[in-house]
Amino acid sequence: MISEDKKREKVAAFGANFKRDNSEQVESYSLSELRDADAMLADRDLNAGFRIALRNRIGDLEKGDDRKHESKVRAWNLVTGIVIGLVVAGLASLLFG
């Protein structure tokens, strides 16, 4: 968990980003920090521009995490397929060769 001051800092950064398009500061925050800041806001200001920007950034980071996970799964599937193929080829050559 991050402190209330840090949460307020993130909310203020998104408010400033929404007004001035200062995306560098916003992009430096981690997904957990952004989720904490969003949770701090609870149900107030749901339609505020900075709140929408905050949730969009959270969504972008979550998609990035999902893509990384999917890439790792595909890589493991490929490696597993190759290993199984080699084992089957080795066994076939021993049995039929």
Beta strands, then each sheet from edge to edge (+ up, - down):
end
